[in-house]
Amino acid sequence: MPVGAYGGRKEIMDHVSPAGPVYQAGTLSGNPIAMAAGLTMLRHLHENPSVYTRLEEVGTGVVREIRKGLDALNLPFTINHIGSMYSLFFTSEEVYDFESAKKSDTAMFGRYFQEMLQRGVYLAPSQFESLFLSTALTEEHIAHIGRTNQEALAALQG
């Protein structure tokens, strides 16, 4: 039997909550249906690499539209973007870790989030979260996000 973290002999699962001090959770944690769905998706991605190309197109399109609105109003911002993920920070400084992210205008992001939400565009509610995009987004959706972004930013300024 393995030696526990506290020097005594315990079964491995005795360390995991609720019996022990280690908390473990996750979307695919042990659920057989979720595991089957995850495996099916991984197989699909392996067999269809063009999905990644489309995700890059969607991400680039959304970020382009958001940048246009921010540039038009001359607002300070940084967007970190890779593939289908991006994060918007209201700061002119580079954001590369939690400390630099905390220097951004989180209150403005909160107001921006509310303006976008009121217009039907749902963002991650925290400045410190990435936004994840989908291949389900069409060019019309991307244009809508761009227009909504411009409206929300204009509302923040006026």
Secondary structure as UniProt FT lines:
FT   TURN            5..6
FT   HELIX           12..15
FT   TURN            17..19
FT   TURN            27..28
FT   HELIX           32..47
FT   HELIX           50..72
FT   TURN            73..74
FT   STRAND          78..82
FT   TURN            83..84
FT   STRAND          85..89
FT   HELIX           98..102
FT   HELIX           106..118
FT   TURN            119..120
FT   TURN            127..128
FT   STRAND          131..132
FT   TURN            135..136
FT   HELIX           139..157
//
